[in-house]
């Protein structure tokens, strides 16, 4: 009975933990939806753009930053395996042999002659540290929380990548459309300048008027060149996000589909499960849990530890007799260690662990604030860009009429050149802005999808995205 009580006491002690209780206050906020928001996990396909779909697929397969995030996730898996092994006894095999010559004058030598001796051994060594205060259990729990945080980090990186690809694609498409407009404008201005040059030669217009048209032509060329520069910058960015082929990055262009009208189901408010639909929030929460467990690990350094070792094997001075009867040997030993005075080292380590946990808590709060701020801004921008698209359309139609009338009045001599050129520039700016407004609206839709987690839900245990990356990298890394 006494042995049973001792064993039960050791079991209960080993099950304890010195980690502090982690209290996270409920996040109170006003919901503006009666039901939870549901977003398709492949939300970008709702744009019905085959070029965009292909680019997203390429990015998920080729993007190095996402692959690095996946590798960090795999490292977290391995770290959890190491932490799990610390909970169990370790068994090692050992074998050794030695031959020694003992001096005649050695105190242990009574033969007045050199003594030669052999020592051969072979056996199994068992070692185990009893987890008296739950240190290794807390290390395992901390590693498990870190693994979960890494999984959420991967989902967050994946969502950011898809969003960046979509927005960069729409920006590239917008610049491509604007480039077409500016190319047509430059050609039109060139024809106008050539016509005015003939008028100047026959004295119909002055040199001042001729150079005014020349300036407009050169300005249109400058705008065209700048648009091409910006377009190339977006092409480069999109290639880096999606391609792993150097020739493709260096030389190939990117096709696009002209933006259309999208009938996407867009969230209009905050649902009750938004905290589960943002992978960055879940990652931050799991990081906080990890740091809380590590406080308990640090506290165990104040307390004693008990280690057990054992050996079962053979020992002989003759190799031929090593595994025969009479050579077997065993031993069992225990080691008890208790810290006494470490000059504040342990207390300082505990304080560092507590401060690290406090930092993680503030990071969690900051992530929440950032998330809700992004949701607010995304919803506001989406509505604003939706309104602006119609506003820019109306502005373009108005400026188009103004320009047509101004052209007729200028040719009739009813208005001066400066007013005509001003109306011409206003028409061009309105046309460029109207063209860009549809792509700004598309980008605002992407921001809403990202702000609401892009279809992620922490309640789902699906590992499809991680499995897909594993299959993608298997040939590149696992076979090395």
C-alpha angles and dihedrals in degrees: 000000000000091000090048091052092049091050092048091049092051090049093052093047091049090054095057126098132205096205115123121248109267110222116187115183118230112261107240118200136144113264116216097190128066093209136038121271118249120197124182111249089228094046094150090069089068087076085069092220115142092194092055092047091052092049092051091050090050092048093051088052102039110025110119096203091057090047090052089052089051092051090052087052091053090050088055089054090053092046089054089052090053091049090050091053090057089066093062135063117264122230121196133179119222138180132176145164135197139177121199138185115214118211120243088234095050111124090233094052111090097164099082087229139083113280122211121199141177130208121191124174139172131172153115121282120206122194131175135166111209109233094230097164102027095257096141092040089055091047089053092047090048090051090049091052090048090052091052090048089052090052090053090045088056091051090048092049090048092051091048091050094051091047092049091049092050095046094044089049092052091047090051091049091049092051090047091055092045090049090055091051092049092047090054090045093051090049091049092048090049091056091046092050092050090051092048090048089059089048090052092051092056093042100251093125134025129248088252092059092045092054090047089061090043090054091051090051093051092045090054089051091051091051090049093050092048091049090051090050092052091045091053091049091055090045090054092047092049093047091052090049095049113022136069095182115099095204089051091052092046103044117009126093128216125244120219142185120237109252118262138184113291125212097194125157100244123189110244100191148004118296127205095253100048090118088063093048098062115076092197091060092050092047091052091049093051091049088055090052090050093053091047091056090050090058087062090049091053092049093057089069088076091062135068124264131211124210128187127202132182140180130201117177149086135294130185142151089227121061091211091058097044098105098029130102113293096030097084117113140172141178139185124201140173130205124202120191129182125182113232111169125000101160094251095307095126094043091050092050090051091050091050090052091050092048090049089053091049089051090051090051091053089047089053091051090046090051090053092050092047092048095052090043090053091049092052093047094044093052092045094047093047091055092043094050089046090056093042093054089063091041092053090047091054091045091051093049091049094047090047091057092044090052093049091050092044091053092054093044093048092051088049091050094243095124133031126251096255093057091047093051091046090054090046092054091046090053092051093048091048091050092050092046093049091050091050095045094073091054091047087055090050090051091050089055089053090052091052091051091049093045090055094049101263094260095314118143123183092209091066116086095201114145095183096119093048091045091051092054091047091056090045094054099035095096094041100049115006094060093054 
